[in-house]
Amino acid sequence: MDRDTQVDLTGDRSISIGSAAAFSSVSEISAGRHDLIQQAALVVEQGRHRFYTLVLPSSILAASCVVETRNDNPENGFQRLLDARRAKSIARYIDAGFGTVPGAIVLSAQACASLRYDLEKGVVEFQPEPRAFLIIDGQHRVYGFKLAKKSVSTPVIIYDKLSRAQECHLFMDINTKQKPVPNELLLDIRRLSEVETKTDALFHSVFDLFNTREDSALVGMLSPAEKRKGLLSRVTFNAAMRSIKKAFDGASAEDVYQVFNAYLTGCRHGLGLHGLDANIVHPALFKALALLFINVAERVADRHGAQYTVANFEEVLIPFFRRLKKSDLPRVGLGPAGLYDYFNKALSAGFLIKQWIFA
């Protein structure tokens, strides 16, 4: 007998799932085909909880799961409570053929699922009713499954006989105690998976140069893969660089490094006038100084052409930093944009007449 189309000898229709094709369409459930689903499963006990772990086609999850129990129409819950753009992104990912979504979907079986575990066979049985399972974790993935044209095998964890209070407690535990992957690590993963944008690839290489070169203005002050106090993360560095990316259009990582390193060296010397050169890694201050780069570079170019040396940058930066007070670096209560506006005014104050016309 074909494992994918097994029929129970008692007369009850059942499907023992061997692939994601066992239920190829969400409409099969919504149209009234509620065959008993049978699937091999393991029983896991953790503390006071017991759950089943198994693999199901994403199409079954799409047709039998809800994100809330109060709404009569399961579809309304997905549309009202979740981010459609995120779900569409997951659907496109699956339909494009890249789709591996290995994280387990965590469900709570509802009464209409008639969930039963056959200890002798090691099989979970349930009715794939439209409201058979409440999603505890994985709401957007299941919403993506509803929108996708293809079905994929999906790891699932099913809790049974939970009270509403237990469901809420489990939801809060999962969504407050799990730590997401750091953004700094995601940037490294994007590079390894070859899905970086051209801009991200440039900034990644520039950061690596700042992190490894002995003449770097930021040597020993960077943290590539995680946030660490007193160090500048890759995420903060990239955000600062992205704000001035047009200035480096078409430039190589080496060219960007040479010019921006000379600028940051001048900034550190300027901060050093106030005994604050280590403040260069303060996120808001670093972003504000990055925004100021174009204004300073324009003044250097007017005086020296394309000679972006430390000395030429300092000719502009040192008078600027002398106009500032220690409390301005950074100024309490101002974010990057506010600091930039404040710095730009200080850069321009008295500068045109004293420094340009009579230089």
WOKALIN-V347086 format. One record per residue. N is the residue number from 1. RES is the residue in three letters. SS is DSSP state (a for helix, b for strand, c for the rest). PHI is phi in degrees with one decimal (999 if undefined). D_FIRST is the distance of its C-alpha to the first C-alpha in Angstrom with 2 decimals. Layout:
# WOKALIN-V347086
n = [N/N]
res = [RES/RES]
ss = [SS/SS]
phi = [PHI/PHI]
d_first = [D_FIRST/D_FIRST]
This chain:
# WOKALIN-V347086
n = [1/2/3/4/5/6/7/8/9/10/11/12/13/14/15/16/17/18/19/20/21/22/23/24/25/26/27/28/29/30/31/32/33/34/35/36/37/38/39/40/41/42/43/44/45/46/47/48/49/50/51/52/53/54/55/56/57/58/59/60/61/62/63/64/65/66/67/68/69/70/71/72/73/74/75/76/77/78/79/80/81/82/83/84/85/86/87/88/89/90/91/92/93/94/95/96/97/98/99/100/101/102/103/104/105/106/107/108/109/110/111/112/113/114/115/116/117/118/119/120/121/122/123/124/125/126/127/128/129/130/131/132/133/134/135/136/137/138/139/140/141/142/143/144/145/146/147/148/149/150/151/152/153/154/155/156/157/158/159/160/161/162/163/164/165/166/167/168/169/170/171/172/173/174/175/176/177/178/179/180/181/182/183/184/185/186/187/188/189/190/191/192/193/194/195/196/197/198/199/200/201/202/203/204/205/206/207/208/209/210/211/212/213/214/215/216/217/218/219/220/221/222/223/224/225/226/227/228/229/230/231/232/233/234/235/236/237/238/239/240/241/242/243/244/245/246/247/248/249/250/251/252/253/254/255/256/257/258/259/260/261/262/263/264/265/266/267/268/269/270/271/272/273/274/275/276/277/278/279/280/281/282/283/284/285/286/287/288/289/290/291/292/293/294/295/296/297/298/299/300/301/302/303/304/305/306/307/308/309/310/311/312/313/314/315/316/317/318/319/320/321/322/323/324/325/326/327/328/329/330/331/332/333/334/335/336/337/338/339/340/341/342/343/344/345/346/347/348/349/350/351/352/353/354/355/356/357/358/359]
res = [MET/ASP/ARG/ASP/THR/GLN/VAL/ASP/LEU/THR/GLY/ASP/ARG/SER/ILE/SER/ILE/GLY/SER/ALA/ALA/ALA/PHE/SER/SER/VAL/SER/GLU/ILE/SER/ALA/GLY/ARG/HIS/ASP/LEU/ILE/GLN/GLN/ALA/ALA/LEU/VAL/VAL/GLU/GLN/GLY/ARG/HIS/ARG/PHE/TYR/THR/LEU/VAL/LEU/PRO/SER/SER/ILE/LEU/ALA/ALA/SER/CYS/VAL/VAL/GLU/THR/ARG/ASN/ASP/ASN/PRO/GLU/ASN/GLY/PHE/GLN/ARG/LEU/LEU/ASP/ALA/ARG/ARG/ALA/LYS/SER/ILE/ALA/ARG/TYR/ILE/ASP/ALA/GLY/PHE/GLY/THR/VAL/PRO/GLY/ALA/ILE/VAL/LEU/SER/ALA/GLN/ALA/CYS/ALA/SER/LEU/ARG/TYR/ASP/LEU/GLU/LYS/GLY/VAL/VAL/GLU/PHE/GLN/PRO/GLU/PRO/ARG/ALA/PHE/LEU/ILE/ILE/ASP/GLY/GLN/HIS/ARG/VAL/TYR/GLY/PHE/LYS/LEU/ALA/LYS/LYS/SER/VAL/SER/THR/PRO/VAL/ILE/ILE/TYR/ASP/LYS/LEU/SER/ARG/ALA/GLN/GLU/CYS/HIS/LEU/PHE/MET/ASP/ILE/ASN/THR/LYS/GLN/LYS/PRO/VAL/PRO/ASN/GLU/LEU/LEU/LEU/ASP/ILE/ARG/ARG/LEU/SER/GLU/VAL/GLU/THR/LYS/THR/ASP/ALA/LEU/PHE/HIS/SER/VAL/PHE/ASP/LEU/PHE/ASN/THR/ARG/GLU/ASP/SER/ALA/LEU/VAL/GLY/MET/LEU/SER/PRO/ALA/GLU/LYS/ARG/LYS/GLY/LEU/LEU/SER/ARG/VAL/THR/PHE/ASN/ALA/ALA/MET/ARG/SER/ILE/LYS/LYS/ALA/PHE/ASP/GLY/ALA/SER/ALA/GLU/ASP/VAL/TYR/GLN/VAL/PHE/ASN/ALA/TYR/LEU/THR/GLY/CYS/ARG/HIS/GLY/LEU/GLY/LEU/HIS/GLY/LEU/ASP/ALA/ASN/ILE/VAL/HIS/PRO/ALA/LEU/PHE/LYS/ALA/LEU/ALA/LEU/LEU/PHE/ILE/ASN/VAL/ALA/GLU/ARG/VAL/ALA/ASP/ARG/HIS/GLY/ALA/GLN/TYR/THR/VAL/ALA/ASN/PHE/GLU/GLU/VAL/LEU/ILE/PRO/PHE/PHE/ARG/ARG/LEU/LYS/LYS/SER/ASP/LEU/PRO/ARG/VAL/GLY/LEU/GLY/PRO/ALA/GLY/LEU/TYR/ASP/TYR/PHE/ASN/LYS/ALA/LEU/SER/ALA/GLY/PHE/LEU/ILE/LYS/GLN/TRP/ILE/PHE/ALA]
ss = [c/c/a/a/a/c/b/c/c/c/c/c/b/b/b/b/c/c/c/c/c/c/c/c/c/c/a/a/a/a/c/c/c/c/c/b/b/b/b/b/c/b/b/b/b/b/c/c/b/b/b/b/b/b/b/b/b/a/a/a/a/a/a/a/b/b/c/c/c/c/c/c/c/a/a/a/a/a/a/a/a/c/c/a/a/a/a/a/a/a/a/a/a/a/a/c/c/c/c/c/c/c/c/c/b/b/b/b/b/c/a/a/a/c/c/b/b/b/c/c/c/c/b/b/b/b/b/c/c/c/c/c/b/b/b/b/b/c/a/a/a/a/a/a/a/a/a/c/c/c/c/c/b/b/b/b/b/b/b/c/c/c/c/a/a/a/a/a/a/a/a/a/a/a/a/a/a/c/c/c/c/c/a/a/a/a/a/a/a/a/a/a/c/c/c/c/c/a/a/a/a/a/a/a/a/a/a/a/a/a/a/a/c/c/c/c/c/c/c/c/c/b/b/c/c/c/c/c/c/c/c/b/b/a/a/a/a/a/a/a/a/a/c/c/a/a/a/a/c/c/c/c/a/a/a/a/a/a/a/a/a/a/a/a/a/a/a/a/a/a/a/a/c/c/c/c/a/a/a/a/a/c/a/a/a/a/a/a/a/a/a/a/a/a/a/a/a/a/a/a/a/a/a/a/c/c/c/c/c/a/a/a/a/a/a/a/a/a/a/a/a/a/a/c/c/c/c/b/c/c/b/c/c/c/c/a/a/a/a/a/a/a/a/a/a/a/a/a/c/c/a/a/a/a/a/a/a/c/c]
phi = [999/-65.6/-62.3/-79.9/-133.2/-65.1/-118.1/-68.8/-66.9/-75.8/108.3/-75.2/-77.3/-144.0/-125.0/-98.8/-82.2/-115.5/-157.7/-70.0/-84.8/-56.0/-122.3/-88.9/-144.4/-62.0/-65.4/-62.1/-80.6/-63.5/-84.0/114.2/-84.5/-111.5/-62.2/-65.2/-93.6/-123.2/-149.8/-58.9/-148.7/-108.3/-95.9/-122.9/-114.8/-129.8/59.4/-86.3/-98.8/-134.7/-145.3/-111.2/-119.4/-156.9/-122.4/-131.0/-64.1/-61.9/-66.3/-68.5/-61.2/-60.0/-92.0/-121.9/-113.5/-130.8/-98.9/-152.4/-101.5/-81.2/-85.8/-67.2/-103.0/-55.9/-61.7/-61.5/-63.3/-61.9/-70.6/-83.0/-98.3/-116.2/-86.9/-62.7/-62.9/-65.0/-65.0/-63.9/-63.2/-65.1/-62.0/-62.5/-61.3/-69.0/-67.7/-74.0/93.3/-77.1/-57.8/-122.6/-122.9/-76.5/-65.2/-71.3/-84.7/-102.3/-124.8/-118.9/-67.5/-96.2/-57.2/-68.5/-74.3/48.8/-65.5/-145.3/-111.7/-91.9/-62.9/-64.5/-88.8/67.6/-127.8/-95.5/-120.0/-159.8/-92.6/-79.7/-68.3/-58.3/-123.3/-68.5/-134.4/-94.2/-81.1/-89.3/-147.0/111.2/-57.1/-69.9/-64.8/-67.0/-60.5/-62.0/-62.0/-64.0/-87.2/-75.3/-84.5/-97.1/-113.8/-128.4/-67.9/-133.0/-68.3/-136.3/-118.8/-119.5/-94.0/-130.0/60.0/-84.7/-75.3/-61.5/-64.4/-66.5/-61.4/-65.0/-64.7/-64.6/-59.3/-66.6/-59.8/-67.3/-88.3/-113.9/-102.7/-80.2/-97.9/-69.3/-64.5/-58.2/-59.4/-61.4/-71.1/-60.7/-63.1/-65.9/-65.3/-60.2/-64.6/-64.7/-87.5/61.2/-119.0/-66.8/-75.1/-60.5/-65.6/-61.5/-63.8/-63.6/-66.1/-60.5/-67.6/-64.2/-58.5/-61.3/-65.4/-62.9/-81.9/-116.5/-75.0/-69.7/-90.5/-65.9/-68.5/-115.6/-59.8/74.7/-120.2/-117.9/-129.0/-68.0/-115.2/-159.2/-79.1/-138.0/-60.2/84.0/-125.6/-92.4/-83.7/-62.2/-63.4/-64.8/-60.3/-63.1/-62.6/-65.9/-68.3/-63.9/-69.6/-126.9/-62.1/-63.7/-67.5/-113.3/-57.7/82.5/-82.7/-83.1/-59.9/-64.8/-64.1/-61.4/-60.7/-59.6/-74.2/-70.4/-67.2/-62.4/-63.9/-67.0/-62.7/-63.0/-64.3/-64.8/-64.6/-65.4/-63.8/-63.8/-60.0/-105.4/70.2/-125.9/-60.9/-70.3/-71.1/-57.0/-90.8/-62.8/-51.5/-66.6/-67.0/-62.2/-64.6/-66.1/-67.2/-64.0/-61.2/-75.7/-53.6/-62.3/-60.4/-70.9/-62.2/-62.8/-66.8/-64.1/-63.6/-62.6/-91.1/-127.9/68.3/-91.9/-90.6/-90.7/-96.6/-58.6/-61.2/-69.6/-65.8/-66.0/-59.7/-93.0/-76.3/-61.1/-60.0/-62.1/-67.0/-68.2/-75.1/-89.4/-100.6/-56.6/-71.8/-85.6/-123.6/-92.8/-85.1/-59.6/92.1/-108.1/-84.6/-55.0/-66.5/-65.2/-63.4/-60.0/-59.2/-65.0/-65.7/-64.1/-66.4/-66.2/-66.3/-85.7/-61.4/69.7/-79.1/-59.4/-72.7/-71.7/-98.5/-97.7/-67.9/-102.4/-69.5]
d_first = [0.00/3.80/6.19/8.70/7.73/6.51/8.67/11.00/11.82/15.41/15.34/15.78/14.02/12.88/11.90/11.15/13.19/12.79/15.56/18.51/17.04/14.78/17.96/20.12/22.96/25.20/25.92/22.50/23.70/27.32/26.50/24.95/21.18/20.97/17.30/17.07/16.41/14.95/15.89/16.91/20.70/23.82/26.68/30.08/33.45/36.57/39.74/39.38/36.25/32.59/29.87/26.24/25.44/22.20/21.14/20.50/20.71/24.36/23.65/22.45/25.61/27.71/26.63/26.75/29.77/33.49/36.63/38.63/38.10/41.29/40.51/38.73/37.40/35.28/36.15/39.83/39.48/38.08/40.82/43.65/43.09/41.69/42.97/41.44/42.72/40.93/37.63/38.10/38.81/35.49/33.68/35.53/34.71/30.95/31.10/33.36/30.65/32.65/30.73/30.07/30.79/30.15/32.09/30.14/30.32/31.68/30.74/31.84/29.41/31.15/30.95/28.93/26.02/25.53/24.48/23.18/22.32/20.20/22.17/20.02/16.83/19.02/17.53/19.62/18.86/21.06/21.80/22.56/25.82/28.48/30.59/28.04/29.59/33.16/33.58/35.82/35.77/34.46/35.67/36.61/33.40/31.38/33.96/33.41/29.65/30.59/32.80/30.61/28.71/26.11/23.70/23.66/22.01/24.61/25.53/26.22/28.20/28.00/30.82/30.57/33.36/36.08/39.26/40.71/43.37/40.85/38.97/42.33/43.37/40.19/40.64/44.24/43.42/40.92/43.13/46.45/45.78/43.53/45.73/44.82/45.00/48.70/49.65/51.51/48.35/46.45/49.15/48.54/44.77/45.37/47.47/44.93/42.14/44.54/44.48/48.16/50.42/53.47/55.71/53.64/53.60/57.40/58.02/55.66/57.73/61.01/60.04/59.18/62.61/64.33/62.42/63.28/66.64/69.72/71.84/69.39/70.99/67.89/67.52/66.23/65.69/62.10/58.69/55.88/52.73/53.75/56.43/59.28/62.57/65.47/63.34/62.28/58.52/56.81/55.74/59.38/60.65/58.23/59.12/62.80/62.34/60.28/63.26/65.40/62.87/64.88/67.71/65.56/64.01/63.39/64.72/63.13/62.22/65.29/67.60/66.30/66.76/70.31/71.53/69.75/70.58/74.26/74.07/72.41/74.93/77.68/76.00/75.85/79.53/80.33/78.42/80.27/83.54/82.41/80.86/77.37/75.88/72.78/72.07/70.73/67.21/67.59/64.76/66.93/69.89/67.89/66.31/69.76/71.35/68.58/69.35/73.03/72.39/72.79/76.10/77.46/76.22/77.96/81.25/80.82/80.14/83.25/85.39/83.87/81.53/78.23/79.57/77.19/78.62/78.87/82.63/82.27/79.70/81.94/84.86/83.00/81.09/83.83/86.14/83.14/82.19/85.86/85.87/83.08/83.41/81.36/79.81/78.49/76.13/73.92/75.50/74.05/72.20/71.55/68.19/67.84/68.94/71.89/72.99/72.82/75.07/77.49/77.52/77.98/81.06/82.44/81.83/83.77/86.55/89.79/87.86/88.70/92.49/92.89/90.28/89.96/93.29/95.56/93.38]
